[in-house]
């Protein structure tokens, strides 16, 4: 086989891989995190739409949403791609340190859940399945968890996660 054929085949393989990655990214569902003060979705509530084009990670300060700071107690995932990581944090996104946080990961594609009380994460073991499609990866309870003290949500998209 001559060198030009080898170069041509190599170029086609590389071009195919790049195209597959971009088409896979375009096929990713747009996930939504629905937050609310009440289990039925009532009280202060908001929906965080996960952008497929924003830089990773995406940070949402609750004070900048209709949920407002320290109001949300429940979350539900809608159409979230598998391996998306989400951290719920009691501190504003730009503040250092944590009193508490919970890091979850979706493990079903796509993941849609019922409303989940953040307290369920507090009471669950790391590595456990919270509901179908959601695993608690890590939690930090440097101080006692307090209902409704959610201040920041950080999201690492499935295809951008490390």
Secondary structure, DSSP 8 states (H G I E B T S, - for coil): --HHHHHHHHHHHHHHHHHHHHHHHHHS---EEEEESSTTS-SSEEEEE--SSS-SSEEEEGGGSTT-TT---EEEEESB-TT-EEEEESS-TTS-S-SEEEEEEE-SSSB----EEHHHHHTS-TT-EEETTEEEEEEEESS---TT---EEEEE-GGG--
